[in-house]
Amino acid sequence: MQQLRVEELTSTYGEKTLFKNIEFLINEHDRIGLIGVNGSGKTSLLNVIAGLGSPDSGKIIKPNDYRISYLQQQPVLDEKLTVMDAIFAGSQPVFKTIRNYETALTAYSVEPTNEKLLEEYTRAEALMNQEDAWLAEAEVKAILTQLHLPDLQQTISALSGGQKKRVGLAQVLIQKPQLLILDEPTNHLDFDSITWLEKYLASYKGAVLIVTHDRYFLDQVTTRIFELSFGELHEYQGNYQAFVEQKAQKVQAAIVADHKQEQLYKKELAWMRTSARARTTKQKGRENAFASLEEQRGTLQIAQDVEVNLGQQRLGKKVINIRHANLAFAKQTILKDFNYLIQSHDRIGISGANGAGKSTFLNAIAQRIPLDSGVIEIGETVKLAFYTQQMENIPEDKRMIAYLSDVAESIKDNDGNDISVADLLEQFLFPRFMHGTLIRKLSGGEKRRLYLLKLLMTRPNVLFLDEPTNDLDIGTLTVLEDYLASFNGTVITVSHDRYFLDKVADKLLIFDGEGIIEQKNGLFTDYLATTSQNIKTNNLKDNKVGHTKSDNKQKLNKKKMTYNEKKEWQTIEQDIALLEEQQTTIQTAMNENAADFGKLSDLQRKLEDVETALLEKMERWDYLAELVN
């Protein structure tokens, strides 16, 4: 079994100790989620493990042939390469074979009468057969299709930031290292891609180390949780739900222990305050013990639940009324005769296809960009705060507490009590020792958290949040969710985070593109489940039609089967039989465990996976059968 061992690892950033003397072991099949507030050192730890950074002390022990692939938040890709070349930019021999084949195929397709190109293509195809490289090529194309990047000849420079992230993800997945490190892999992924990635990682043969804000993703994928907190690394067994349960127990135990220490301190303080004549030299040991208690007092360093109770201005019944709105942006239709009434206390979640105009819609109703036609009426009592994807310029040489004091020295909560800037910073997970820190010394995530707090200090009654989970850590998101639960105003959120939307929204606007917007009520995951089930039902209907009405089948251009397709045809019927057998076994197990909800839920997920795989195999059998006939 191949392992990676970390021993006494310490790393600092300026005057700040990110982690000190941490130790852990990564085993062959581990699925580890790394969590912690922004600025706690998560990315620094990933960089050290991947060999992109050096620790101040400590060592990483691993076998010589142990390979690590690392998806960074901003993947480093050669802008001049095509998508296919970037994917296969690694040094593995099979990658070179595939690159040569793709190049030869492209050239021969352009000039099919060129004898020299035909010879080069024939040699490249023979080498693919010889090294059985078809499987690797088919896998990378399947990965790219699942990540919605089918055009392999596009150059990297022509891609958006989100598309580059997906290329980077495909690049590390196809390399199949012993350790796969993924930093925010779900950013810029559609929901079907996230679901596919969850299944892919569940069956991955190596170890996986993930940093992500997506708590549903963590829950589905991970089997261990590492938490970086105050320079220490704490390990929890199980997925994210298990972590939450164990952490709650740990916090409660720490609070009880701290309370006992406080009581002991008070007793010792009373004793120390008695007359000096009551303390003889025989009591010196007790004095030393008191000094030790004095040093430990108030050093409980554990992130506890906080309640953010900020007041806001009164919001009238009239908030925002959108009537007959039309808007196109960059030749894309965003709104088409759209009508919608936004009311007081509404919790609206906006999601849907990438590039469908969700952020543009928020900017339009915030009146930052004009409509092409139509009307947006804003209520007179509305005080809007807009958390945008692009943050305002923050004065880097200003200290945190001074930056917030520019808004107010203190603000009132819902009960009319004054809350100081220092208390607000603590509520947003900035400990007291950081309050005088220069903003330029903060991490990017810490700056985003500070920016969010400044917006909330303006006491808005309507809050727009544009993809907040892309920049905020899980701890901050939890604080924000708790704040929104008691927020006495209207909230509109653009997000792809299923967990966050489930917690903060009960009305949904789903942007399908070209001005098509679905309006739904209820939880976002319920909407996704219903949509997924409808797609499966339609696919099954199409599949049945394909088997019973051969005259309606799409005619395929006759061509010879490739070597890889011939091999696939030889085993595909056994594959189908095996999947059908698994389907029957799972259904039997579900009947036997009908009273066990936990087991039944797991079995249902397995059944859905098998049925999906069976459907894909049946469709593949149809395709190959046409070639054979």
N, C-alpha and C positions, 0 to 999 in steps of 0.2 A: 504493500500500500504506500503510495507516494504522499508525502506530507510537507507542509511548509510550517516552520516553527519560528515564532518571534520571541526574542528574549531581551528583557530589560531595555525596551526601546524608549528613547526620550527625544523629543523634538520641541524647539522653541521658535517663536515668531516675534522678533524684536524682544521686548521685555516680557512677553507672555509665554508661559509654558503650556503648549498644546496638550502634550501627554508625557507622563513621566514613569519610566521603568515598567511599561505595560508588557504583558506576556500573554500569548495565546497560541493555539495550534489549529491549523486548517487541515482537515482530513480530506480524503479523496472525493467523497460524495457529499460534502457539506453544502448547505444552502444557507448562507449567512447574510443577515441584514444588518448594516451598520447605521446607527441612528445617533443623533445628538443635535443640539441647537447649532445654528450657523455660527462659525467662529470657533467651534470646539476642536477642530482639527481633522474632520473626516477626510476631506480631500487631501490634506497633507499626509495622512496615514496611507491612503490609497497610492499616492505618488511614491512614497518610500517603498511600499511593498512591490510596486511595479518597476522599481529601479529608476524612476524619474526624479527622485530627490534623495538626499542623504540625511540620516538622523544625526542628532548631536552625539548620541551614544546608543549602544545596543547593537544587536545583529539579527539578521534574517538567515535562517538555515534551511536549505532546500537541496534536492538532488541536482546533479549537473544537467540532466536532461529535462528538468522541470520547466515547462513553458508557461508564460503568463501573457494573456492578452487583455488590454485595458481600453475600455470605452470611456474617454474623458467627456466632461460636459460639453466642451467644444472640441470635437475630433480634429486631429491634425491630418489633413489630406492634401495631396499634391493637386493644386488647382488646374494643372494642365492635363491631367489624366482623365480618361473616360471613367464612367462608373465601374465597368467591368475591370479595367486595368487597376483601378484603385482597390477594388475588392481583392484581386489576386496579386497585390503588391508584395505579399510575403515571400519568404525564401524557400518554402517547401517545394520539392521537385514537381509535385503534381500541379502546383500553381503555374509553373513555367509551361508545362505541357498544355494546360487549358488555355493559357494566354496565346500560345503559338497556334492552337487550333482555331480560336475565335478570330485571330488576325487573318489566318489563311481563309477561313470561311467567308469573312467580310469581303476580302479582296476578290475571291472567286465568284461571289454573288454579283459583284459589279461587272466583272468581265468573264462570263461563263465560257467563252470561246478561246480564252487564253490558255494554251497548252502548259506553259510554265506554271501558271497559277493553279491549274488542275493538278499538276504533279505535287506542288507544295501542299495543297489541300489533302491529297491522297496520303502523303507521308504523315501529315498531322493527324489525320483520322486513324491511320494504322497505329500511331503511337498512343492515341487515346484508348484504342482497343487493348493494346499491349499492357498499358498501365492501369486499365480499368478506371480511367479518369472520368467516365461518363457520370458515375454516381455523384462525384464531387461537384461537377458542373450542374447536374440536375438539381442538386441540393441548394446551391447558391442561387439558382434562378427561382427556385421555390421560395427561398428566404426573401429575395428581392420582391417577388410578387406579393408575398404576405405583408411586406413593409411598404407596398404601393410604390415601387421603383422599377417598373418593367423596362424602361428604356435604358439599356445597358451602354449605349453609345453616346449618351449625353456627357459633356465634360463637367467636371466638378465645379468649375467656375460659374456654370449656368444654373446651379442648384440654389435653392433657398437654404437658410440656416437649418430649418427643420429637415429638409431632404438630406443635407450633409450629415445630420445626426443619424438618420436612418442608414445611410451608406456606411458610416462608421460602425453602427451596430451590426450590419451584415458582415462587415470586414472581420470583426472579432469573433462572430459566431462561426464563420466558415473555417477559422483557423483551428478550432477544437483544441484549445490548450488544456493543460492540467488545472489551471486556475483562470477563471473568467471573472474579470473585475468590471462592473458596470456602474457608472456614475450617472444617476437619473436617466435610466434607459427608456422610461415611458414618456418623457417629454417629447412632444411633436408626433406621438403615435395616435392613430385612430383606435377606437375601442376594439374593433376586430383584430387589429394588429397586437394590441395589448393582451387580448385573450389568447391569441396564437403564441405569443412570447411566453406567457405563463405555462402553457402546455409544453413548449419546447424546453424550457429550463427544468421543468419537472422531470424530464427524461434524459437530461444532459448527463454524460458519463463522468465529467470532471467535477471540480468544486466551483462554486459560484459565490462571489462576494459583491453585495449590492448596496448602493446608497440610493434611496428613493424617498420621495414624500408620499407616494401612492400607497396608502395603508392597506387597501384591498389587495394590491399586488404583493406587498410584503406578506400578507396573511396567506395567500395562495402558494407562494413560492418558498418561503424560508422555513428552516427547521431549527435555526439558532439566531439569536439577536445579540449583537454587540452594541453597548451604549457607551459613548464617550461623554464623560461628565466631570468637569472640574479636574481635568488632567488624568483621570483614571478611566480604565476600561472595565465595565461590568458585563458579565455574560449571563444570558438567560436561555434556557432550553425551550424549544417550541417556536411557533409562529408569532405573528404580531399580537394576536388575541391573548396568547399565553403570556407574552411579555407584559401586556397591560395588567393582567391579573397579578403576576408576580411582582411587578413594580409597585402596584397599589399596596400589596402586603408589606413590601420592603419599606415604603415610605411610612406606613402606619407604625411599623416596628421602630423605625428611626425616630419618629416623633415621640413615641412612648419612652424610648431610651433617653432622648434629649430632655424630656420632662423630668425623668428620674434624676438625671445629672443636675438639672436646675434646682430641684428640691434639695439634693445633697449639697449643692453650692450654698444655698441659703442657710442651711444648718451650720455649715462650716464658717460662713461669714458671721453668723451670730456668735459662734464660739470665739472667733478671732477678735471680735469687738469687745469681749469681756476684758476685765482689767489685766494688765500685764502681769500682776502678781499671781493670777490664776494659771499662767503659762510658765511652767518650769522648763528646764533643759530636757526633762524627760518627754516633753511634748514636741520636741524639735521635728520628729518624724511626721507628726500630724500637720505641722506648719508647712513642711515640704509637700505633703499631699495636697494641702489647700492651694499652694502655688501651682501645682500641676492642674488642679481643677480650674483655676483662674485662667490658665493658658488655653484649656480646652473649651471653656464656656463660649457658647454661641458659634461654634465651628461646624455645626451641622450643615454639610454641603450636599444637599439632595434637592432636586427640582421638585417642588411641591405644587399641587394644584393652586391656581390663583383665580381670584374673581375680579374682573375688570368692570367697574361700575361707574361709567362716565355718563354724565347727564347730557341731554341734547335739547335743542330748541323744539318748541311745539310744532307739529306738522298738521296742517289742515286736511280736510277730506280731499281736496283737489291736489293731485300730485303731478302726473304727466298724462296728457291725452294725445295720442298719435292718430291722425286722421288722413286717410288716402295718401299715405307717404310713398313716394317713389324715389329711388336712389340707385345710381350706378357708379361704380368706382373701378378705374383701370379696366374698362370694358367688361366688368363683371356686374350683373344685376344683383343688387343687395336687397332692395325692397321693391315690391310690386303691389301698388294699391293696398298698402298694409295699414290696418286699423287695430289699435290696442289701447286699453285704458289701464294705466298703472295707478294703483290705489295705495292709501296709507297702510302700512304694515305688510305690504306684499313681500314675499320672498321668492324671487324669480331667478331661475337658473337658465343660462344660455349655453348651449353646446351644439355640436354638429360637425359637419365636414370642415377640414382645414381649407382656408381660403374662401369660405362661403360668406364672409363679411361680418362676423360676430363683433370684432373690435370696432369696425367701421360703424356698425349699428350703435354701439355705446357712445362713440364720439358724436354721432348725429343727434341722439336724444340729449346729450350733454351740450348740444348746440356749439360744438367745436368745428363741425363741418356742416354746410348747408344741404338741405334736401334739394333734389331736382324739382320736385313739386310736392304739394301736400303741406300739412300743418302739424307742428309740435307745440302744444300749449303746456307751459310750466306753471305750476301753482305758485301763488304769491308767497306762501310760507316756506317754500322749499329752500333748504340750505344744503348744497350738494358737495360731497367730497368724492374725488375720483382717483382711485388707486390704479395707475396706468402701468402698462408693461415697460414703458420708458420712463425712468425716474427723473425727477427734477435734478438740476445741478445742486449738489450739497457742498457748502464751503468746507473743503478738506482740512483747513487749518483751524477750524472751530472745534471746541470741545462739545461732547455730546449734550451735556446738561445746558450749556449756553445756547446750543442750536434749538432746543425745545423751549428754553426760557424766552426766546424771541416771540413765541406764540403766547405764552402766559407763564407766570411764576407758579400758578396753581390753577386748578379748575375744580368745579363742583361736581359731585356725584349726584345720582338720582335722589338722594336723601338730603341734598343741600350742604353736605360736608365738603370742606376743602381737601383736595388731594394734591400733594406737592409733586413737582417734576421728578424728584428723586424717587418717590413712591411709585409713580407711573413707570419709570424706567425699570424698577424692580419687578413690577407686575408683568412687564414685557420681557422678562428673563435677562435683564442687564443687572448683574450684581453691583453692589455699592462701589466696589473697588474700581469699576470700569467707568464710572460717571464722569470722571475728569479726562477720559481718554480722547485724544485727537481723532477726529472722524477718519482721517487718512489711514489710521492704523487698524480700522475695522475691516472685516471681510466683506465681500459683496453682499452676502446674505444678511449680515448684521446691519449694513447700511439700509437695505430694503426694510428691515424690521423697524429701524429708527424712523424711516420715512413714513411707514404706516402709522406709527404712533403719533407722529406730528399731524397727520391728517385727522386722526380720531380726536386729537386735542382741540380741533376747531369746532367740535360739538355739532357735527352735521346731523340732519334728520333724513337724508337720502344718501345712500352709499353705493357707489359703483366700484366693483372689483374686477379688474381685467387680468385673468390668469394669475391669481395670487399664489397658487401652489407651485408655480415654476421657480419661485425664488425664496419662499419661506419654508423653514424646517418644520418638522412634525410638531415640536413643542410650541412654536409660535402659532401654527395653524390651530392647535388645540385651544390656545388662549383666544385667538380670533373667533373661533366657533362659539366659545362660551360667551364672548362679548356680544356676538350677533344674536344669540339666543335671548338675551335680555334687552336688545336694542329696540327702542320704541320708535322705529321709523321704517323706511322702505329700503330693501337691499336687492340689487341686481348684480348677479355674478356671471362672468364668462369663465368657464372652466372645462377641462377635460378630466378632472379628478372626480372619480365616481364617489368616493368616500365623502369628500368635501361637499359635493352637490347634494348628496343624501342628507347631510346634516344641516345645510343652510337654505335649501330651496324646497318648496312644495308646489311651485308652478314652473313649467318648463317651456322654453322656446327652442325648438330644434331646427337649426339652419341646414337645409339639404342642398343649398346652392341654387343659383338662378332665380332668386327671389321667393323660393318655396320655403315656408316656415311653418312647422307643425306646432300647435299649441296643445299642451298636455298638462294634466294635474297629477300629483303624486310623486313618489320617489323616482329618482333617475335610474337606479338599477332595475326597478320594476319595468320602466320603459324599455331599457336595453334587453331585458329578458323576453318581453313580449315581442320586440322587433326580431330578436334572434330566432324565436320559435316560429314566427311567421315566415322567415327566410327558409328555415329547415323544412317547413310544411310545403312551401312552394317548390323547393328543390326536389322533395320526394314525389310531388305530383308530376313535375316535369320528367323525373326519372321513370315513373310508371308509364307515362305517355310515350316515352322513348322506347319502352319495351313492347308496347302493345300496338303502336301505330308506326310501323317501319316506313310507310310511305311519307311520313312527315319528318323523317330524319334529314338533317342537313347533310348533303352529299359532300364527301371529302375528296380532295384531289388525290388520285392514286399515286402512291409513292412507295418505295421500298422501305422495309423496316430497318432501322439501325441495329447494330449489334446489341446495344443495350436494351432496345425494345424487344428483340428476340428472346433475350435472357429473361426479361420481365414477363413475357407471354408464357414462358414455360412454368412459372411459379404463381401466376396471379390467381388461378382458380383455387390453389391450396391456401393462399393468403385470404381469399374471400371466405372459404370454409372455416378457417381458423377464427376470423372475426365473427362469423355467425355463431360459432360455438361459444365464444366469449360473451356474445350478446345473450345467449340462452342461460349461461352460467350466472351472469349478473342479475338477470330477471328472476331466476330462481332464488338467489340470495336476497333480493329485495322482498320477495314474498315471505321468506323465512324471518326477516328482520323488520317486519312491518311496524312493530311497536317501538323500535329503537330509532328515534329521529336522527341522531347523530350518524349512525351507520347508514341509514336510508339516504341521507343527504350526500354522503361520500359515494355511495353506490350509484345514485342518480347522475352525479358528475361523470363517473366512469362510463356509465351507459351512454351518455351523450357523446363522449369522446369516441367510443367504439362505433356508435351509429354514424357519426360524422366520417370516421375513417372508412367504414363499410360503404357509405355513399360514394366517397371519392374513388374507392377501388372499383365499384360497379361502373362508374362513369369512365374510368380508365380502361376497364374491360371492353366497354362498347367501342372506344376509340381504337384499341388494338385489334379487336375483332374485324373492324372495317378494313384495316390494313391487310389482315390475313386473307380476307375474302376478296 
